[in-house]
Amino acid sequence: MAESFISSLQSRPAFARTTVKVLHLRLSVTPEQGAEVLQLCQGLQELTLKIITDLPDNQNPLRTPLNALQLTTLSLDLASAFYGPMISLANLPLLTRVERLHLTNGWVARRGLYIGLQELRRLTHVSFLVQQPGQQTIHTEILVYILRYFHRLQAVIMWRMPHQESQVIYDFLMEREIRDHRVVIFNVARFTECARSDGGIWKLADMVVQWRGSRNYGMALTIASYHTKLNGGP
């Protein structure tokens, strides 16, 4: 499938360069195939990356085309993108330019400082999954750091499991003095629906944050009052 897609792009280079704005590179795509696609689609604005990117320079066909992109939005599977057990987001220069970052791995909430998330200060939006709240599942230090030192930050999106309640997570955060209207919790069961909406998950989060700000609400009070299907109920 990847080869036929590449052939299609090669037959229409102008289309690939100027029209393709959103791209999803799955794990089945090899680094070599991914490099070919990225070289053709230089106008990309949003990329979902699930292929190995953190290879040694002399073995990494993706490094040059990835570094040439001027992306604003990236969805990244860390377990697929990094070759070894050590993960450092700073090793991907592309991330220093990205403004909106979604990390698909469920352990990000408890490993934030240990993967270098605190170094990505250019971010306006960061999105990740969160397990049942607890000291071992939410690394509150990285959340505090992001809220305090990411001066361009507009929203932190935390995706809860369908069986969880948003209020439980908000209560956990408030017990640790994290009370920021930019923290938004959505139901992960709605992720695809949210991502396909106009403006995607980022615009939806912005709407919640702006609504809170206009009413001087904190994070939890808003969820009790903001009736939206995205949270699957109150």
ABEGO torsion letter per residue (X at the ends): XAAAAAAAAAABAAAAAAABABBBBBAABBAAAAAAAAAABAABABBBBABBABBBAAABAAAAAAAABBBABBBBBAAAABABABBBAAABAAAAABABBBBABAAAAAAAAAAGAAABAABABBBBBBBBBEAAABBAAAAAAAAAABAABABBBBBBBAABBAAAAAAAAAAAGBBBAABBBBBAAAAAAAAABBGEAAAAAAAAAAAAAAAGBBAAAAAAABBBAAAGEX
